[in-house]
Amino acid sequence: MKLKINSVFFTFLFIFSSVFISAQHEVANVGETAEIEKAEKSFDAKKMIMEHIGDSNEWHLMTLNEGTAEEKHISVPLPIIIKDETGIHTFLSSSVAHGHEHDGYTLHEGQLVSTKGLEKATLFGLIGGKQDSGKVFYDFSITKNVFTMLLSVVFMLVIFIGMGRSYKNSMMPKGVGRILEPIVIFIRDEVAIPNIGSSKYKRFMPYLLTVFFFIWINNLFGLIPFFPFGANLTGNIAITAVLAIITLVITLFSANKDYWKHIFMPPVPILLYPIMVPIEIIGVFTKPFALMMRLFANVTAGHIMILAIISLIFIFKTPLLGFASVPLALFISVLELLVAVLQAYIFTVLSALFIGIAVQDHSHEH
């Protein structure tokens, strides 16, 4: 019955969308084609979506009177911290916003650029020799993603320090601890112990709990569409890469001799070693790569889908399309609430699994 109801609901939405899209084309045929094309050029859905899912040196809130002489941008300035050949520069992003220049720097589409011909230093650019260390500037600014990350850290500290203090007087948690304690127990009993083992799981519990709540909270923050939330932190591949690297480092430094023996002396005939050993070594790095890409792709895809559906209202220039796109976007947003906790759970489970493989004893008798 639920399946039939869902099918009817989506059928209604898409039929409703088709009706108004067709109506829009009829209006265009009457004589408003030129006006509609001009309006469509003024709204760039791709640019809007990329600005949302990308990082920025300022927190843009809204634009008033867009496309007119009285256009005004409302943004929250963020601290700019730069190191170049002339020294360290610190100022707010408002000093270089909207074409203004300060100390040889300005903002272009929310990104900090140099007006003196300097490139922003990148790790791979410097290591690979593609960038000259004397012709680059080092950006240590508090960007939108960095601000959100610090906000989530403070949020977690307040919650869990308060939760920890509540246990000093009683073993029964109080306040938000009553909600979080079952989750902590679930991570321990259903994630850590089954994958790592009852004798070795305790030393890894702080990391597993931290990474689970960090990903979950930031996934939820990214779904709140107003300041100081809405940043695509867990959809930033640099963030997911660091989390995956931490899992890799913990795995390698916790690994026992059986783990390394399985990699360099796999239980196969010696003639297959030239094939199996490289495969095992590659497998060590493909595991964290999968962690990185899975979280990045799923979170980013959710943001893009919601924004793309909402953009249909502005692309076809009819508010009536909102009767279809808004409910559909709302439905996907509700699904994203499930994805938020699901991706945190998957990342934590796989991290525990990889660590468990490294610390548990392996039998090669078979």
Residue pairs with C-beta under 8 A, 6 or more apart in sequence:
13 324
13 327
13 328
14 324
16 323
16 324
17 312
17 321
17 324
17 325
20 316
20 318
20 320
20 321
20 323
20 324
21 316
21 321
23 318
23 320
24 36
24 316
24 317
24 318
27 36
28 36
36 317
39 317
40 315
40 317
42 66
42 67
43 311
43 314
43 315
45 307
45 308
45 311
45 314
45 315
48 307
48 311
49 303
49 304
49 307
49 308
49 311
51 60
51 109
51 110
52 230
52 232
52 303
52 307
53 232
53 235
53 300
53 303
53 304
54 110
54 232
55 143
55 144
55 145
55 231
55 236
56 110
56 111
56 143
56 144
57 78
57 80
57 93
57 107
57 110
57 111
57 112
57 141
57 143
57 144
58 75
58 76
58 77
58 78
58 93
58 94
58 97
58 107
58 110
58 144
59 75
59 76
59 77
59 78
59 144
59 147
59 227
59 228
60 73
60 74
60 75
60 110
61 74
61 75
61 76
61 227
62 73
62 74
63 71
63 72
63 73
63 74
64 70
64 71
64 72
64 73
64 74
65 71
65 72
73 97
73 98
75 93
75 94
75 97
76 227
76 228
77 92
77 93
77 94
77 95
77 97
78 92
78 93
78 141
78 142
78 143
78 144
78 147
79 90
79 91
79 92
79 93
79 141
79 142
80 89
80 90
80 91
80 92
80 93
80 95
80 96
80 105
80 112
80 141
81 88
81 89
81 90
81 139
81 140
81 141
81 142
82 88
82 89
82 90
82 103
82 105
82 112
82 137
82 138
82 139
82 140
82 141
83 89
83 137
83 138
83 140
84 104
84 114
84 118
84 136
84 137
84 138
85 134
89 103
89 105
91 102
91 103
93 107
93 112
93 141
95 102
96 102
96 105
96 106
96 107
96 112
97 107
98 107
99 106
100 106
101 115
104 114
104 115
104 116
104 118
105 112
105 113
105 114
105 115
105 137
106 112
106 113
106 115
107 113
112 120
112 139
112 141
113 120
114 120
114 137
117 135
118 135
118 136
118 137
119 125
119 131
119 135
119 136
119 137
120 136
120 137
120 139
121 131
121 133
121 136
121 137
121 138
121 139
122 131
124 130
125 131
125 136
126 133
126 136
142 150
144 231
145 231
145 232
145 233
145 236
145 239
147 228
147 231
148 218
148 221
148 222
148 228
148 229
148 231
148 233
149 218
149 233
149 239
151 221
151 228
152 214
152 217
152 218
152 221
152 233
153 214
155 217
156 210
156 213
156 214
156 217
159 176
159 180
160 180
160 213
162 175
162 176
162 177
163 173
163 175
163 176
163 177
163 180
163 181
166 173
166 174
166 175
166 177
167 173
167 177
173 180
173 181
184 209
187 205
187 208
187 209
187 212
187 348
188 201
188 205
191 208
191 345
191 348
191 349
191 352
192 201
192 204
192 205
192 208
192 352
193 201
195 349
195 352
195 353
195 355
195 356
196 204
196 352
196 355
196 356
196 359
196 360
197 356
197 359
197 360
200 359
200 360
204 250
204 254
204 352
204 355
207 246
207 250
207 351
208 348
208 351
208 352
211 243
211 246
211 247
211 344
211 347
211 348
211 351
212 344
212 345
212 347
212 348
213 344
214 243
215 234
215 243
215 295
215 343
215 344
215 347
215 348
216 340
216 341
216 344
218 233
218 234
219 234
219 299
219 336
219 339
219 340
219 341
219 343
219 344
220 337
220 340
221 229
221 230
221 231
221 233
222 229
222 230
222 231
222 232
222 233
222 234
222 235
222 299
222 303
223 229
223 333
223 336
223 337
223 340
224 230
232 299
232 300
232 303
233 239
234 240
234 295
234 296
234 299
234 343
235 296
235 299
235 300
235 303
236 296
237 292
237 296
240 291
240 292
240 293
240 295
240 296
241 292
243 291
243 292
243 295
243 347
244 288
244 289
244 291
244 292
245 288
247 288
247 291
247 351
247 354
247 355
248 284
248 285
248 287
248 288
250 351
250 355
251 287
251 354
251 355
251 357
251 358
252 284
252 358
254 355
254 358
254 359
255 358
255 359
256 358
256 359
256 360
256 361
258 360
258 361
258 362
259 357
259 358
259 359
259 362
261 362
261 364
262 280
262 362
262 364
263 277
263 280
263 281
263 284
264 277
264 280
265 273
266 272
266 273
266 276
266 277
266 280
267 364
267 366
268 276
287 350
287 354
288 354
290 350
291 347
291 350
291 351
294 343
294 346
294 347
295 343
295 347
298 339
298 343
299 339
299 343
302 332
302 335
302 336
302 339
305 332
306 329
306 332
306 333
306 336
309 325
309 328
309 329
309 332
310 325
310 326
310 329
312 321
312 325
313 319
313 321
313 322
313 325
313 326
